[in-house]
Amino acid sequence: MANVGKVLATIKAVITRLVFACHGIIAIWQVTVFKKDIEYWYLATPILLLIFEGIFTLTIKENQEWKWFCPSVFIYLGLVVPAIWLLELHKVDMRREDQQNSVTTPSSYVETNFPNPLNTKIDTDMWVTLIEQFLMLTLIVGRWLLPKGDLTRDQLSQLLLVYIGTAADIIEFFDSFKDQKVASEKVLVLLTLAIWSWSLMQFTVVLTATKSRKSRGTANRSEINSRACCCSIEVCAIIMNIALQDAPFLAFRLLIICHYKIINYMNIFFTCKNTLVILLQIYRLYVLHLETVDEGNGGSVYRKKKKNKSSDKKEKDKKDKHKKHKTKKHKKKHEIGETSISVISDGKKHDRVDGGRIR
């Protein structure tokens, strides 16, 4: 069974790198078609690095995942992202030429014949959109097929769900190209591409110890050690998410609204969304800090308060019982003293009477 698992992992790793290489070749091919220059095939040189990395990982590393960094994903981004930059900048140049020449038919419409059964023709915008959308899908599927390493199946499923949410946010950010004011400004296009490329770097980081569900019956020592490790990695993941995605997205949208006066429903909505996400992540950091402080003190604050309240109640009950016991003793002593005095007084009276009779 172990040998079968290794063979399957090797096949998955090879297939993943082949998909990375094929997608990069298609993107570079479209650049050569749109630019009408064969020299752009030099962008395919990272494929050699991808082959070398695959051989090194499968032989020397024995198909094990790298601890904090995924080089295959980084090489794949270095293969596809420059091609997307050239395609988007080509679209901007074509739009500017259309505006200057006042041509009714957009010159950015370039038809390319793709060998398929229906012999359909795809224009420039559709090609660029397909390459960009398949980039996000390939990153998620590639992470799924790559070796898990130290990740459990539960942690891998959680990580893939996080990747899907991250990819959806990045695609929403890239939709800002649809606005004509943004698409016509080359500075905004360059800034959008730079922030988009920066946000993709979070897919190269390997989260080998994401938080998994824990049963209530786990031991205290293992719980404290694992939680300390998980909290530190979760804090790093939150800070990385803010620095690579939410903060740059929020700054760009505020720049569009405040400086360029591009105000619409989508910009306002996503600005509010990024602000809320950053606030929630800061609140999450605060909660993690409280958890670590509580664990260092030997328990949660809520439990301590409960214990203190129960101990205070017990002490009060003890004091009340002690007071009641003292009052009872005092009453008994008082009653005993009164009875003895009355008995003594009665005896004296009786002696006087008897003495009178004797006399």
PyMOL commands that set and color helices and strands:
alter all, ss='L'
color gray80, all
select helices_A, chain A and resi 2-35+38-44+46-59+71-101+124-145+153-178+180-184+186-204+220-258+265-296+301-358
alter helices_A, ss='H'
color red, helices_A
select strands_A, chain A and resi 112-113+121-122
alter strands_A, ss='S'
color yellow, strands_A
deselect
rebuild
show_as cartoon
